[in-house]
């Protein structure tokens, strides 16, 4: 049986420390990789500052835009095992 998870993500505020967001996204990416299950996250680009977009590009290996599907050049998989 195949399955996948979808997550629509909206941040109520970006005023908090972005380091917390980055740590959360890295933890989620580690879990997804460890369990080998597909997770698709959806974000509204126009609601995110560039600093948050860069964090998401570092913690998401693939990016789907309105017109394209690309591999993130900034993605760095964790070395955690």
N, C-alpha and C positions, 0 to 999 in steps of 0.2 A: 504494500500500500504506500503510495507516495503522498506527501503533504508538504506544505510550506506555510510560513507565518508571514503575515503582513502587519506592519506597525506604522500608524500615522502619528507623527510626532509633532507637537506644537509646544514651544517653550512659552510659558506665561510671561516671563521676563528674561532679559539677557543681562540684567544688572548684577547678578551674582557672579562669583568667580568662574571664569571659563575653565579653569583647571579641573573643577569638579565635574563639569560636563565632559571634558576630555577623558577623565578617569572612568566615568560611567560608560561612555561609548567604547573605550578600550576593553573594559570588563565584559561588556556584551559581545564584542567581537571575539574575545578569547573563548567565551562559552559557545558561541555559534561554531567556531572552528573546532573546538574540542568535541562537540556533539555531532558535527557534520550534518547540520540541518540548514535548509535554505531560509533566510530571513530577509524580507524586503521592507525597507523603511522609506516612508514618504515624508518629504519636507517641503514647505513653501519657501522657495528661494528668496522671494521678495520680502519675507518676514525675518530674514537672518542677516546679521552683519557679516562682513567678509571674514572676520576672525573665527566665527562659528562655522562658516562654510569650510574654512581650511581645516578645522578640527575634524569635521565630518569626512572630508576627503582623505585625511590621514587614517581614519578608522573604518572606512567602507571601501572594499576593494573595487567595487563596480559602481558606476553612476549612470542612471537612466534619466535623460532629460526629455523634453517634449519631442525632440527630433533625433536623438542619438542614444547609443549605449556604448559607454567607454570604460576602459580600465583606468582607475585613478592612479596618476603618476605619483601622488603623495602617500599612498597607502603603505603602511609599514606593519606587517604582522608581528604580533608579540612573540617573544621567545619563551614565554611561560609554557610549561608542560605539566 
